[in-house]
């Protein structure tokens, strides 16, 4: 599969999507949008205004208002304010503001929300940076007062309008609180040289007043799904030196007190919206915080890199039952499709809604991938001490190109991720990844195996990262093209190719084909290996064909050899090709379907 071809397919997909939503937009314009009422807590459920159970399926817009270094491939100094300062050192303050204006304009637009709706999501979580809404306390012209900035409110208003047009709930999440809410610095853009949220009452007061301002503005908006009032607090109140992230905290008194004060401020202007709270230790330590203090409240927890078994959510289910309060998984992701599907199945079987993280970044384990560029790579090389300082022109071009690449139509759409989140948790059926129309002289790219669960569309032994449960793994070892357990690497012998790598004994891949014309075909397998014992086999389920293939040592993973299998008779129509790894240690790039009568040279021929 070529990147260019993939981009074309994505481009056509989104043009079709755009046309569909043009019609929907006119429908929404001509007819009033009928909501289901405000979300609210009803015992252990989140329900709408009709009393119907609502299972939130959402995505968080991480990286939009608040950049974390890893999302931009920045190593070290990953707080947004440090990234911004380093950019200013390269291109100056004015051009830096141009970059951030372009980033905010391009990263999240109506087409992003339209797409999420079309994919099957019903909610959006907005990670907010307080400094888009108000000044830091040390920059206020009058001490103790709050200057309100229109930038953040305008962005939120636009996002809400797009969500309303799609009848999707928008959950406001205070991701970066004044002063910063923890010692995981990047997630809140915290400057450790200044007082944190917990060390400065002015920061806390600004936090309270910002939530009151937001609640006052959106009090009568039913498509605001709730207020997630503080993201992932992580602070050791009792023993900061030995428990800096609050994992062992037993009382959590300052956290509870602040959340109670925020709730009181919100309720002065808004009696309708669901208030969502998070525990310490990145959202999961609720010691000393419960019971809840408001009748319309839900608990949030976060889940990363652990097993998707009942014990992994036991703590939150216990709180739900003990305190008769709804729960919601406010943030999860950053893993393989296998992990995603298993997590969603577990959550939804227990009536727990969720918000995935994130929609897009530089990296492929999310629905949309932002592409880097050569000039931006010069910037990253310089920052990581692997290259010379780029010129101002080069750095400026690279950053603006990165901002432009954040536009949805310029991203790479990972349909396998969306399928793993929306369809696969509820079905073991497989689907073709591409149309795979087979005629004489067609090429089937090895990486275009079917969409579906592990064990149904493919089988791979290393499928996910469970490092917080004590079992590390990587899923796709190559980290390219798709996010399943199947290992895919970039082909260094080609500008735009990928191949299946690290094939182990017993693993297999399935391809659903559409054979355009019956006949006898020669199948050319493009393989490579660095050992002498690798062996593959293949079969066509509907035509009862099965053959073995001994793969020679090609003296390099990117040294490709062709192995021809002749006289394979295929009927027209749907065919399911199953490729088995009998003995691992080889790689597969493609399978060509050729006229059986063609004479080829330079290949290994097997009859």
Backbone torsions as a table, in degrees:
resi	resn	phi	psi	omega
1	UNK	NA	131.9	179.2
2	UNK	-95.7	144.7	177.0
3	UNK	-57.6	-41.4	-178.6
4	UNK	-59.7	-44.5	179.7
5	UNK	-65.0	-39.0	-179.2
6	UNK	-65.3	-40.3	177.7
7	UNK	-62.0	-40.0	179.7
8	UNK	-62.4	-45.0	-180.0
9	UNK	-62.0	-44.2	178.8
10	UNK	-62.5	-41.6	-179.6
11	UNK	-61.4	-46.4	179.1
12	UNK	-63.8	-39.0	178.7
13	UNK	-59.1	-46.6	-176.2
14	UNK	-74.8	-27.3	172.7
15	UNK	-66.0	-40.6	176.1
16	UNK	-63.2	-41.7	178.5
17	UNK	-61.5	-42.4	-179.2
18	UNK	-62.8	-40.7	178.7
19	UNK	-62.7	-44.1	-179.5
20	UNK	-61.3	-42.3	-177.3
21	UNK	-79.9	-16.7	170.2
22	UNK	-62.8	-42.7	177.2
23	UNK	-65.1	-44.4	179.5
24	UNK	-63.3	-36.8	-179.8
25	UNK	-63.6	-42.1	177.7
26	UNK	-65.8	-37.3	176.4
27	UNK	-62.4	-43.3	179.2
28	UNK	-65.3	-33.1	-179.7
29	UNK	-70.6	-39.5	-175.7
30	UNK	-80.0	-30.2	-176.7
31	UNK	-115.0	145.2	176.7
32	UNK	-66.5	141.7	177.6
33	UNK	-77.7	120.0	-178.7
34	UNK	-97.6	114.3	179.1
35	UNK	-88.4	175.0	178.8
36	UNK	-104.0	10.5	-179.0
37	UNK	89.6	172.4	-177.3
38	UNK	-68.1	140.7	170.2
39	UNK	-68.3	144.4	179.4
40	UNK	-154.1	162.9	177.6
41	UNK	-82.6	132.7	175.5
42	UNK	-133.2	90.3	-172.6
43	UNK	61.7	-121.3	-178.5
44	UNK	-94.5	8.8	-178.2
45	UNK	-114.9	154.3	164.5
46	UNK	-98.9	126.2	-177.0
47	UNK	-127.3	164.3	175.0
48	UNK	-94.4	-171.6	-176.7
49	UNK	-64.9	-18.6	178.3
50	UNK	-90.8	-0.5	-177.7
51	UNK	82.6	10.5	-179.6
52	UNK	-83.7	138.3	177.6
53	UNK	-61.3	133.4	179.7
54	UNK	-117.2	119.9	176.0
55	UNK	-103.0	105.6	-177.2
56	UNK	-73.5	127.8	173.3
57	UNK	-123.1	103.7	-170.9
58	UNK	-135.9	177.2	175.9
59	UNK	-133.8	141.0	174.9
60	UNK	-89.6	140.8	-177.9
61	UNK	-90.2	51.3	178.8
62	UNK	-61.0	140.4	178.2
63	UNK	93.6	-7.6	-178.8
64	UNK	-84.2	-75.5	179.1
65	UNK	-76.7	-22.2	-177.0
66	UNK	-136.5	111.7	178.8
67	UNK	-86.2	130.9	168.5
68	UNK	-105.5	140.7	-171.3
69	UNK	-53.2	-41.0	-175.3
70	UNK	-64.5	-28.0	179.9
71	UNK	-68.9	-22.1	179.3
72	UNK	-107.3	7.2	-178.0
73	UNK	64.0	30.4	177.0
74	UNK	-89.7	120.2	179.1
75	UNK	-93.0	122.9	-179.6
76	UNK	75.0	155.0	179.8
77	UNK	47.9	53.1	-172.1
78	UNK	-88.4	1.6	175.1
79	UNK	-69.2	144.8	-175.8
80	UNK	-58.7	-39.8	-177.8
81	UNK	-65.6	-30.2	177.2
82	UNK	-76.1	-38.7	175.7
83	UNK	-60.6	-44.2	-179.6
84	UNK	-62.6	-42.0	179.5
85	UNK	-64.0	-37.6	179.4
86	UNK	-69.8	-35.6	175.7
87	UNK	-65.7	-42.9	178.5
88	UNK	-59.0	-37.0	179.5
89	UNK	-65.8	-23.5	-179.7
90	UNK	-91.5	-40.7	-170.2
91	UNK	-126.4	-0.5	178.3
92	UNK	88.8	162.6	-173.7
93	UNK	-65.7	-42.4	-175.6
94	UNK	-64.0	-47.9	-179.1
95	UNK	-69.9	-29.2	175.3
96	UNK	-63.5	-42.5	176.9
97	UNK	-64.7	-34.7	176.2
98	UNK	-61.4	-43.1	179.0
99	UNK	-61.6	-47.8	-176.9
100	UNK	-69.2	-33.5	174.1
101	UNK	-62.9	-43.5	179.0
102	UNK	-65.6	-39.7	179.8
103	UNK	-61.6	-48.1	-179.3
104	UNK	-65.1	-35.4	-179.8
105	UNK	-71.9	-35.1	-171.5
106	UNK	-93.3	-33.3	-169.3
107	UNK	-62.1	-46.6	-177.5
108	UNK	-130.3	120.3	-177.4
109	UNK	-137.7	177.5	-177.9
110	UNK	-58.8	-37.9	-179.0
111	UNK	-61.6	-29.3	176.3
112	UNK	-66.4	-45.0	-179.1
113	UNK	-70.0	-40.3	175.0
114	UNK	-56.4	-42.7	-178.7
115	UNK	-65.9	-45.1	179.3
116	UNK	-58.3	-41.1	177.3
117	UNK	-63.1	-45.7	-179.5
118	UNK	-62.8	-33.6	179.6
119	UNK	-72.8	-24.3	178.1
120	UNK	122.7	6.3	178.2
121	UNK	-85.2	152.6	-178.3
122	UNK	-123.3	7.5	-178.0
123	UNK	-156.6	162.1	-178.8
124	UNK	-136.1	135.8	174.1
125	UNK	-108.3	123.5	-177.6
126	UNK	-100.6	107.7	174.8
127	UNK	-78.6	110.0	-173.9
128	UNK	-95.3	143.1	168.8
129	UNK	-103.4	122.2	-174.7
130	UNK	-56.0	-29.1	-172.7
131	UNK	-75.0	-2.3	170.1
132	UNK	-87.2	-10.1	-176.6
133	UNK	-113.2	-27.2	-178.2
134	UNK	-155.9	162.0	-179.8
135	UNK	-77.8	151.2	169.6
136	UNK	-60.0	153.4	-175.1
137	UNK	-60.2	-33.6	-178.0
138	UNK	-80.3	-0.9	176.5
139	UNK	-112.5	2.3	179.3
140	UNK	-69.7	130.4	178.8
141	UNK	-60.4	-35.8	178.1
142	UNK	-119.1	118.6	-175.9
143	UNK	-57.9	132.2	176.8
144	UNK	88.9	-9.4	178.2
145	UNK	-99.1	168.8	-177.5
146	UNK	-121.3	119.8	172.8
147	UNK	-91.0	123.6	-178.6
148	UNK	-94.7	130.7	-178.8
149	UNK	-102.8	137.1	-174.7
150	UNK	-80.1	-20.5	-175.0
151	UNK	-54.9	-54.6	-176.7
152	UNK	-64.8	-41.9	-180.0
153	UNK	-65.5	-39.3	179.0
154	UNK	-65.4	-42.1	177.3
155	UNK	-62.3	-41.6	-179.8
156	UNK	-67.2	-40.3	177.3
157	UNK	-59.0	-44.6	179.8
158	UNK	-63.6	-45.4	179.8
159	UNK	-60.5	-42.4	178.8
160	UNK	-62.0	-41.1	178.8
161	UNK	-61.3	-40.9	179.0
162	UNK	-67.1	-38.8	178.0
163	UNK	-66.9	-43.6	178.9
164	UNK	-59.9	-41.9	-179.8
165	UNK	-61.6	-27.9	-180.0
166	UNK	-102.1	4.1	-177.0
167	UNK	52.6	51.4	176.5
168	UNK	-117.3	143.1	178.7
169	UNK	-80.7	139.0	176.5
170	UNK	-110.7	121.4	178.6
171	UNK	-106.4	121.8	-179.5
172	UNK	-85.0	129.6	-174.2
173	UNK	-127.4	117.3	176.6
174	UNK	-80.1	93.1	-173.0
175	UNK	-85.2	-36.9	176.9
176	UNK	-120.3	103.0	-178.2
177	UNK	-86.3	157.0	176.3
178	UNK	-52.8	123.3	-179.2
179	UNK	85.9	-22.4	-178.7
180	UNK	90.7	135.7	-170.7
181	UNK	-101.3	11.3	-179.7
182	UNK	-171.4	-179.0	-179.5
183	UNK	-95.8	-0.6	164.7
184	UNK	-84.7	92.6	-163.7
185	UNK	-65.7	-37.5	-171.6
186	UNK	-66.6	-37.4	-172.3
187	UNK	-68.6	-21.0	179.6
188	UNK	-120.6	8.4	-179.6
189	UNK	55.7	40.2	-175.3
190	UNK	-80.2	139.4	172.8
191	UNK	-101.5	107.9	-176.3
192	UNK	-68.2	-10.4	177.1
193	UNK	-82.2	-4.0	178.9
194	UNK	-121.2	159.6	-179.4
195	UNK	-60.5	137.1	178.9
196	UNK	-76.7	179.9	174.7
197	UNK	-58.7	-35.2	-174.5
198	UNK	-85.8	-10.5	-175.6
199	UNK	-107.4	3.5	-174.3
200	UNK	-146.1	115.2	-178.7
201	UNK	-64.9	-29.5	178.5
202	UNK	-64.5	-39.1	175.9
203	UNK	-61.7	-43.4	179.6
204	UNK	-63.9	-41.5	-179.5
205	UNK	-65.3	-38.8	177.0
206	UNK	-63.8	-40.5	177.0
207	UNK	-59.1	-46.2	-179.6
208	UNK	-61.8	-46.2	-176.5
209	UNK	-70.9	-31.6	176.4
210	UNK	-65.5	-42.1	177.9
211	UNK	-65.8	-36.7	177.1
212	UNK	-64.2	-40.3	178.6
213	UNK	-63.6	-44.3	179.0
214	UNK	-64.1	-44.4	-179.3
215	UNK	-64.4	-38.6	178.0
216	UNK	-63.1	-39.7	-177.1
217	UNK	-70.5	-37.2	-172.0
218	UNK	-111.9	16.7	-174.1
219	UNK	-56.0	-34.2	-174.7
220	UNK	-106.7	22.0	-179.0
221	UNK	-103.0	102.6	-177.7
222	UNK	-68.4	-20.1	178.9
223	UNK	-83.5	-2.3	163.5
224	UNK	-77.6	113.4	-173.6
225	UNK	-77.3	-26.1	-179.1
226	UNK	170.2	170.8	179.5
227	UNK	-113.2	107.0	175.9
228	UNK	-87.3	94.3	-157.3
229	UNK	-77.1	-19.6	174.9
230	UNK	-157.0	121.4	-177.2
231	UNK	-83.7	130.8	169.0
232	UNK	39.8	57.4	171.2
233	UNK	-58.5	137.7	179.5
234	UNK	-147.2	88.0	-172.1
235	UNK	-149.0	131.2	177.8
236	UNK	-86.7	94.6	-176.0
237	UNK	-69.7	-37.7	-176.5
238	UNK	-90.0	-31.7	-175.9
239	UNK	-145.6	71.7	-174.6
240	UNK	-61.6	-35.2	-176.4
241	UNK	-65.3	-38.0	-174.9
242	UNK	-107.0	-7.9	-178.1
243	UNK	-142.1	62.6	-169.1
244	UNK	-64.8	-23.7	-177.9
245	UNK	-104.5	6.6	172.7
246	UNK	73.1	21.9	-179.1
247	UNK	-69.7	-29.8	-177.6
248	UNK	-103.1	2.8	-178.5
249	UNK	-57.0	133.0	-177.7
250	UNK	-103.3	-23.4	-174.1
251	UNK	-110.5	-44.2	178.8
252	UNK	55.6	34.2	-175.0
253	UNK	-61.6	-46.7	179.8
254	UNK	-62.6	-36.0	179.2
255	UNK	-65.8	-47.7	179.9
256	UNK	-62.4	-44.1	-178.6
257	UNK	-59.8	-44.8	179.9
258	UNK	-65.2	-42.2	-179.5
259	UNK	-66.9	-33.4	175.0
260	UNK	-64.8	-44.4	179.4
261	UNK	-63.4	-39.9	178.0
262	UNK	-64.1	-43.2	179.7
263	UNK	-60.1	-44.1	178.8
264	UNK	-60.7	-41.6	-179.7
265	UNK	-65.9	-41.4	177.9
266	UNK	-63.1	-43.9	-176.3
267	UNK	-69.9	-16.4	174.5
268	UNK	-66.8	-25.1	-176.1
269	UNK	-124.4	-10.7	-173.5
270	UNK	-148.9	109.0	178.5
271	UNK	-97.2	-0.7	-166.9
272	UNK	-101.3	-33.0	-167.7
273	UNK	-85.2	147.1	174.6
274	UNK	-67.2	132.7	175.8
275	UNK	-106.0	128.1	-176.4
276	UNK	-111.3	129.7	179.3
277	UNK	-115.8	156.5	177.7
278	UNK	-127.0	145.6	177.7
279	UNK	-78.6	175.2	176.5
280	UNK	-73.3	178.5	177.3
281	UNK	61.3	48.2	-178.9
282	UNK	66.3	30.6	169.5
283	UNK	103.7	-2.5	-170.5
284	UNK	-115.9	-13.2	-178.0
285	UNK	-93.8	101.5	-178.5
286	UNK	-101.3	14.9	178.4
287	UNK	-56.8	127.4	176.3
288	UNK	78.8	-7.5	-175.9
289	UNK	-89.4	-38.2	-176.1
290	UNK	-89.6	154.7	12.6
291	UNK	-78.1	168.4	178.4
292	UNK	-69.8	158.3	-174.6
293	UNK	-114.9	8.5	-179.1
294	UNK	-140.8	147.1	-175.7
295	UNK	-78.9	-11.5	-179.3
296	UNK	-124.0	74.2	-171.5
297	UNK	-140.3	150.1	175.5
298	UNK	-133.4	154.1	176.8
299	UNK	-98.3	137.6	173.7
300	UNK	-110.0	147.8	171.1
301	UNK	-137.9	162.4	179.2
302	UNK	-121.3	149.0	-171.8
303	UNK	-141.2	118.6	180.0
304	UNK	-140.7	135.3	164.7
305	UNK	59.3	24.6	175.2
306	UNK	-115.1	173.5	-179.9
307	UNK	-65.6	147.2	175.6
308	UNK	-96.5	67.4	178.8
309	UNK	-125.1	167.5	-177.3
310	UNK	-54.6	-33.5	-178.3
311	UNK	-65.9	-25.0	-178.0
312	UNK	-71.5	-18.7	178.1
313	UNK	-120.5	11.3	-176.7
314	UNK	-58.2	-40.1	-175.9
315	UNK	-65.2	-41.3	-176.3
316	UNK	-75.9	-33.3	175.0
317	UNK	-65.5	-35.5	176.9
318	UNK	-62.8	-45.1	178.7
319	UNK	-63.7	-40.8	-178.6
320	UNK	-58.9	-45.7	-177.6
321	UNK	-74.5	-42.6	-175.5
322	UNK	-65.4	-39.0	-175.2
323	UNK	-108.1	5.6	176.4
324	UNK	51.0	57.9	-175.0
325	UNK	-138.3	143.4	178.4
326	UNK	-69.9	157.0	175.2
327	UNK	-128.2	155.3	-176.7
328	UNK	-147.4	134.7	175.3
329	UNK	-86.0	100.4	-172.3
330	UNK	-77.5	-18.1	-178.3
331	UNK	-159.8	132.6	176.9
332	UNK	-167.6	166.6	179.6
333	UNK	138.1	-145.8	176.1
334	UNK	54.5	45.5	-179.0
335	UNK	-149.3	-158.4	-178.2
336	UNK	-93.1	168.3	176.8
337	UNK	-62.2	-35.0	177.9
338	UNK	-60.2	-46.5	178.6
339	UNK	-62.8	-42.1	-179.3
340	UNK	-58.8	-51.7	-177.9
341	UNK	-61.2	-44.9	-179.9
342	UNK	-63.3	-38.9	-179.8
343	UNK	-66.1	-46.2	-179.4
344	UNK	-62.4	-42.6	178.0
345	UNK	-58.7	-46.4	-179.7
346	UNK	-61.0	-46.6	-176.7
347	UNK	-64.5	-49.0	-173.5
348	UNK	-72.8	-27.6	173.2
349	UNK	-64.2	-22.6	179.4
350	UNK	-108.2	17.7	177.5
351	UNK	54.6	46.8	176.8
352	UNK	-115.8	120.2	174.2
353	UNK	-76.5	170.2	-171.0
354	UNK	-152.9	158.3	172.4
355	UNK	-133.1	119.1	-177.5
356	UNK	-80.5	161.0	-176.3
357	UNK	-133.8	128.8	-18.4
358	UNK	-107.9	-174.4	176.0
359	UNK	-70.9	-43.4	-175.0
360	UNK	-152.0	152.4	172.7
361	UNK	-170.7	178.3	168.2
362	UNK	-75.5	108.3	-173.2
363	UNK	141.1	154.4	-166.3
364	UNK	-105.4	0.5	-176.9
365	UNK	-93.2	41.9	177.2
366	UNK	-147.9	166.0	-176.2
367	UNK	-58.0	-38.2	-176.4
368	UNK	-124.3	134.3	-179.2
369	UNK	-111.9	125.6	175.7
370	UNK	-85.1	127.3	-179.9
371	UNK	-82.9	141.9	172.7
372	UNK	-81.3	-171.4	177.3
373	UNK	-155.0	166.5	-172.2
374	UNK	-61.9	-43.4	-178.8
375	UNK	-68.9	-37.8	176.8
376	UNK	-66.7	-34.3	177.9
377	UNK	-63.4	-33.2	174.8
378	UNK	-61.3	-38.3	177.7
379	UNK	-65.0	-47.0	180.0
380	UNK	-63.4	-39.9	178.7
381	UNK	-61.7	-42.0	179.7
382	UNK	-65.1	-44.9	-179.1
383	UNK	-64.7	-28.4	-179.6
384	UNK	-97.9	13.8	177.7
385	UNK	62.5	32.1	177.7
386	UNK	-115.7	14.3	-179.9
387	UNK	-168.6	168.5	178.9
388	UNK	-75.7	161.5	177.5
389	UNK	-65.0	124.6	179.2
390	UNK	-72.8	157.7	175.3
391	UNK	-69.1	160.1	-179.0
392	UNK	-59.4	-40.6	-178.9
393	UNK	-64.7	-44.4	179.8
394	UNK	-63.2	-46.5	-178.5
395	UNK	-63.4	-42.5	-179.7
396	UNK	-62.6	-46.3	178.3
397	UNK	-61.6	-43.4	-178.9
398	UNK	-62.8	-41.4	-179.5
399	UNK	-70.0	-41.7	178.0
400	UNK	-66.8	-35.7	176.4
401	UNK	-66.2	-37.6	176.6
402	UNK	-62.0	-44.3	178.1
403	UNK	-62.3	-38.7	178.3
404	UNK	-68.7	-34.9	178.7
405	UNK	-67.9	-16.9	178.5
406	UNK	-75.4	-14.3	175.5
407	UNK	-64.4	138.0	-172.9
408	UNK	-53.1	-43.3	-176.0
409	UNK	-69.1	-11.3	177.5
410	UNK	-102.8	-2.7	178.8
411	UNK	-86.8	169.6	173.0
412	UNK	-97.2	121.8	-178.5
413	UNK	-86.1	122.0	179.2
414	UNK	-100.4	87.1	-177.9
415	UNK	-66.1	-23.3	178.0
416	UNK	-66.1	-34.1	178.1
417	UNK	-67.5	-46.8	179.4
418	UNK	-62.1	-42.2	179.7
419	UNK	-62.8	-38.3	179.7
420	UNK	-66.7	-30.0	-178.5
421	UNK	-85.9	-37.7	-169.9
422	UNK	-100.9	-46.8	-174.0
423	UNK	-95.3	-47.9	-171.2
424	UNK	-62.4	-31.0	177.5
425	UNK	-61.6	-18.5	-174.1
426	UNK	-117.0	5.3	-176.7
427	UNK	-155.7	140.8	173.9
428	UNK	-97.1	2.7	179.1
429	UNK	-66.1	150.4	176.7
430	UNK	-106.9	158.6	179.1
431	UNK	-135.3	147.4	175.1
432	UNK	-62.4	137.0	175.4
433	UNK	-69.9	-40.7	173.6
434	UNK	-131.2	175.2	-177.8
435	UNK	-64.1	-34.3	177.0
436	UNK	49.7	52.9	176.1
437	UNK	-76.2	123.2	-175.2
438	UNK	-107.6	120.3	171.9
439	UNK	-134.0	-178.1	176.8
440	UNK	-61.5	133.8	179.7
441	UNK	67.3	40.1	172.9
442	UNK	-99.6	153.5	177.7
443	UNK	-119.8	127.0	174.4
444	UNK	-103.0	116.3	179.5
445	UNK	-77.1	132.7	-174.1
446	UNK	-60.1	-31.2	-176.7
447	UNK	-76.5	-4.5	-178.2
448	UNK	-97.9	41.3	174.6
449	UNK	-67.6	169.0	-171.7
450	UNK	-64.2	156.9	170.0
451	UNK	-81.8	136.4	177.8
452	UNK	156.7	177.3	-177.4
453	UNK	-70.2	157.2	170.8
454	UNK	-62.1	131.4	-176.1
455	UNK	95.7	-7.1	179.2
456	UNK	-125.8	-48.7	176.5
457	UNK	-95.2	-21.6	-179.5
458	UNK	-166.0	169.3	171.1
459	UNK	-136.5	125.1	178.6
460	UNK	-135.3	145.9	-173.9
461	UNK	-85.3	-29.8	-179.9
462	UNK	-112.3	103.6	-166.3
463	UNK	-115.2	-14.0	-174.5
464	UNK	-164.0	170.7	178.1
465	UNK	-105.3	116.3	179.3
466	UNK	-117.1	41.0	-168.8
467	UNK	-64.6	-31.4	179.2
468	UNK	-76.6	-9.1	172.2
469	UNK	-100.6	5.1	175.6
470	UNK	93.4	7.6	179.4
471	UNK	-129.6	99.9	-179.3
472	UNK	-77.1	153.0	177.4
473	UNK	-167.4	172.1	-177.2
474	UNK	-127.8	-13.0	-173.6
475	UNK	72.0	-115.4	177.9
476	UNK	-74.2	105.0	-175.6
477	UNK	-63.9	-32.3	179.0
478	UNK	-81.2	-21.8	177.3
479	UNK	67.2	24.7	-176.1
480	UNK	-120.3	150.9	164.0
481	UNK	71.7	-53.9	179.7
482	UNK	-134.1	165.6	-171.1
483	UNK	-114.5	18.6	176.5
484	UNK	-79.1	-172.2	174.9
485	UNK	-74.5	-18.7	-178.0
486	UNK	-62.3	135.2	-176.1
487	UNK	-86.5	123.4	-177.1
488	UNK	-130.7	130.8	-179.2
489	UNK	-125.9	160.2	174.9
490	UNK	-76.6	137.6	179.1
491	UNK	-85.9	108.9	-177.8
492	UNK	-69.9	-14.4	178.0
493	UNK	-85.7	-0.9	-177.9
494	UNK	-137.7	150.9	-179.4
495	UNK	-75.0	-24.4	-170.7
496	UNK	-144.0	29.5	-177.3
497	UNK	-111.0	159.9	176.0
498	UNK	-133.5	162.0	177.9
499	UNK	-148.5	157.3	173.8
500	UNK	-78.7	128.7	-176.4
501	UNK	-125.8	176.1	172.2
502	UNK	51.4	42.3	-177.7
503	UNK	-74.3	128.2	-176.4
504	UNK	-111.6	158.1	179.8
505	UNK	-52.1	131.7	174.2
506	UNK	87.9	-10.3	177.9
507	UNK	-75.8	157.4	-179.3
508	UNK	-154.0	163.0	-179.8
509	UNK	-133.6	144.8	178.8
510	UNK	-119.6	138.8	179.2
511	UNK	-129.4	122.2	173.0
512	UNK	-90.7	120.5	-174.0
513	UNK	-113.3	153.9	171.7
514	UNK	-117.2	98.8	-177.3
515	UNK	-78.7	115.8	-174.6
516	UNK	-70.0	-33.8	-176.7
517	UNK	-147.2	132.3	179.2
518	UNK	-66.3	154.9	178.6
519	UNK	160.4	-178.3	176.9
520	UNK	-96.3	129.4	-175.0
521	UNK	-120.0	149.9	164.0
522	UNK	-98.4	127.5	177.5
523	UNK	-100.8	120.0	179.0
524	UNK	-104.4	113.7	178.7
525	UNK	-93.9	120.6	177.6
526	UNK	-94.6	108.1	-169.8
527	UNK	-127.0	163.9	170.9
528	UNK	-148.8	159.5	-178.2
529	UNK	-164.4	157.6	175.1
530	UNK	-120.3	17.5	173.9
531	UNK	-137.6	176.2	-171.9
532	UNK	-104.2	3.8	-171.1
533	UNK	-121.5	3.0	-176.3
534	UNK	-65.6	142.7	-179.6
535	UNK	-148.7	135.4	176.1
536	UNK	-116.1	163.6	168.4
537	UNK	-143.7	158.6	178.5
538	UNK	-142.3	158.5	177.8
539	UNK	-149.0	152.0	171.2
540	UNK	-111.7	117.5	-172.0
541	UNK	-61.1	-41.1	-172.7
542	UNK	-82.2	-17.6	-176.6
543	UNK	-117.0	5.5	173.4
544	UNK	55.7	42.3	176.6
545	UNK	-103.0	134.1	176.5
546	UNK	-146.3	131.6	179.7
547	UNK	-140.9	153.6	174.8
548	UNK	-104.1	150.7	-179.0
549	UNK	-134.2	119.3	172.7
550	UNK	-88.6	124.6	-176.4
551	UNK	-96.4	122.7	-178.9
552	UNK	-76.6	161.9	172.8
553	UNK	-74.0	114.7	-178.2
554	UNK	-97.4	4.2	177.3
555	UNK	59.9	41.0	175.7
556	UNK	156.4	139.4	-178.8
557	UNK	-67.9	-21.4	179.3
558	UNK	-110.9	16.8	171.9
559	UNK	-99.8	104.5	-169.7
560	UNK	-95.4	137.8	174.6
561	UNK	-121.9	150.1	178.8
562	UNK	-103.7	130.2	174.8
563	UNK	-116.3	119.6	-177.6
564	UNK	-97.4	132.2	172.5
565	UNK	-115.4	115.7	-172.5
566	UNK	-93.7	165.5	171.8
567	UNK	55.3	49.2	173.9
568	UNK	-97.3	110.5	-176.9
569	UNK	-90.6	123.5	-177.8
570	UNK	-122.6	130.5	172.2
571	UNK	-76.1	161.5	177.7
572	UNK	-71.0	155.2	176.8
573	UNK	103.0	-161.3	-176.2
574	UNK	-69.7	130.4	173.6
575	UNK	-133.1	141.6	178.0
576	UNK	-111.3	114.1	179.2
577	UNK	-94.7	126.9	176.1
578	UNK	-114.4	121.5	179.2
579	UNK	-107.7	119.8	-176.7
580	UNK	-107.2	144.5	172.8
581	UNK	-98.2	103.6	179.6
582	UNK	-79.0	-39.5	177.1
583	UNK	-141.0	120.0	-172.0
584	UNK	-74.2	-179.9	178.4
585	UNK	105.0	20.5	179.7
586	UNK	-133.6	173.1	-179.6
587	UNK	-129.7	152.0	179.7
588	UNK	-131.6	127.3	-179.4
589	UNK	-99.8	-45.4	-176.3
590	UNK	-163.1	166.3	172.0
591	UNK	-128.1	121.7	177.7
592	UNK	-99.0	138.5	176.8
593	UNK	-107.8	114.6	-172.0
594	UNK	-126.4	160.7	174.5
595	UNK	-57.7	126.4	-174.7
596	UNK	-63.1	-20.3	-177.6
597	UNK	-87.3	-9.4	-177.7
598	UNK	-66.4	142.3	176.8
599	UNK	-99.6	123.0	-177.7
600	UNK	-116.6	151.0	177.1
601	UNK	-121.2	158.1	176.6
602	UNK	77.8	13.7	-179.7
603	UNK	-121.8	163.7	175.3
604	UNK	-92.2	120.1	-174.0
605	UNK	-101.5	127.0	176.4
606	UNK	-120.8	129.3	179.8
607	UNK	-97.2	NA	NA
